[in-house]
């Protein structure tokens, strides 16, 4: 028997393949909960200061979890540890102009201004 010009076995094979693909895609969200390692992910931060409006800034950032462990040992330093961390290959400073600032508002200096705020 043919269905739209294809044999039933071909249609069954395509349906099985689509079903397996659907299962794989739907379980990928669950796998993120168990994901161990480093990844690059897009984050949005809010740049703001008193007297000005806020500005959303989107950038790539490190994300992930790494396996770490510690175990006691008899000799100094009395502990053996294994710790991996996610870190950046490069970073760069970016200056943005905040909207709706009050008159006389000046440039923020990173040495005197907190520059880490997550949305």
C-alpha positions as CSV (number, residue, x, y, z in Angstrom):
1,X,0.0,0.0,0.0
2,X,1.2,3.5,-0.8
3,X,0.6,6.7,1.0
4,X,1.3,9.9,-0.9
5,X,3.5,8.0,-3.3
6,X,5.6,6.4,-0.4
7,X,5.4,2.9,1.0
8,X,4.0,2.4,4.4
9,X,7.4,1.3,5.8
10,X,9.0,4.5,4.6
11,X,6.2,6.6,6.3
12,X,6.6,4.5,9.5
13,X,10.3,5.1,9.4
14,X,9.9,8.9,9.0
15,X,7.3,9.0,11.8
16,X,9.6,7.0,14.1
17,X,12.5,9.4,13.3
18,X,10.3,12.5,13.9
19,X,9.1,10.9,17.2
20,X,12.7,10.3,18.4
21,X,13.7,13.8,17.4
22,X,10.8,15.2,19.4
23,X,11.9,13.2,22.4
24,X,15.5,14.4,22.1
25,X,14.5,18.0,21.8
26,X,12.0,18.0,24.7
27,X,14.5,16.3,27.0
28,X,17.3,18.8,26.2
29,X,15.7,21.2,28.7
30,X,16.0,18.6,31.4
31,X,19.6,17.9,30.5
32,X,20.5,21.5,31.2
33,X,19.7,20.9,34.8
34,X,22.3,18.2,34.9
35,X,24.7,20.0,32.5
36,X,28.3,20.2,33.9
37,X,30.7,22.3,32.0
38,X,31.2,25.8,30.7
39,X,29.1,27.5,28.0
40,X,28.7,30.9,26.5
41,X,25.2,32.4,27.0
42,X,23.6,35.7,26.3
43,X,22.9,37.9,29.4
44,X,21.2,41.2,29.8
45,X,22.3,43.7,32.4
46,X,20.8,47.0,33.4
47,X,23.1,50.0,33.4
48,X,21.7,52.7,35.7
49,X,22.7,55.4,38.2
50,X,20.7,58.0,40.2
51,X,19.4,60.8,38.2
52,X,19.3,58.8,34.9
53,X,17.1,56.3,33.2
54,X,18.3,52.7,32.9
55,X,19.6,51.1,29.8
56,X,19.6,47.3,29.0
57,X,23.0,46.0,27.8
58,X,23.2,42.6,26.3
59,X,26.4,40.6,26.1
60,X,27.8,37.1,25.9
61,X,28.8,35.8,29.3
62,X,30.2,32.6,30.9
63,X,27.6,30.2,32.3
64,X,27.9,26.7,33.7
65,X,28.7,24.4,36.6
66,X,31.8,22.5,37.1
67,X,32.5,19.5,39.2
68,X,34.5,20.2,42.3
69,X,35.6,18.0,45.2
70,X,37.7,18.0,48.3
71,X,39.0,15.2,50.4
72,X,41.0,15.2,53.6
73,X,44.6,14.0,53.6
74,X,47.1,13.3,56.4
75,X,49.9,15.6,55.3
76,X,49.8,19.4,54.9
77,X,47.9,21.2,53.5
78,X,45.5,18.5,54.9
79,X,43.1,18.7,52.0
80,X,43.3,17.8,48.3
81,X,40.9,19.6,46.1
82,X,39.9,19.7,42.5
83,X,38.2,22.9,41.3
84,X,37.4,24.0,37.7
85,X,35.8,27.3,37.0
86,X,34.3,28.9,34.0
87,X,36.2,32.0,32.9
88,X,36.4,34.4,30.0
89,X,38.8,34.2,27.0
90,X,38.6,38.0,26.6
91,X,36.8,41.0,28.1
92,X,36.4,44.6,27.0
93,X,35.1,47.7,28.7
94,X,32.2,49.4,27.0
95,X,31.0,52.9,27.6
96,X,27.3,53.6,27.2
97,X,25.3,56.9,27.4
98,X,22.4,56.6,29.8
99,X,19.1,58.2,28.7
100,X,17.2,61.0,30.5
101,X,20.0,62.1,32.8
102,X,19.6,65.2,34.9
103,X,21.5,68.3,34.0
104,X,25.1,68.2,35.2
105,X,25.3,64.5,35.2
106,X,28.8,63.3,34.3
107,X,30.7,60.2,33.3
108,X,30.9,57.3,35.9
109,X,34.4,56.1,36.6
110,X,34.8,52.3,37.1
111,X,37.2,52.8,39.9
112,X,34.5,54.6,42.0
113,X,31.3,53.2,40.6
114,X,29.7,49.7,40.9
115,X,29.4,48.4,37.4
116,X,27.8,44.9,38.0
117,X,24.1,44.7,38.0
118,X,22.1,41.8,36.6
119,X,18.5,42.1,35.4
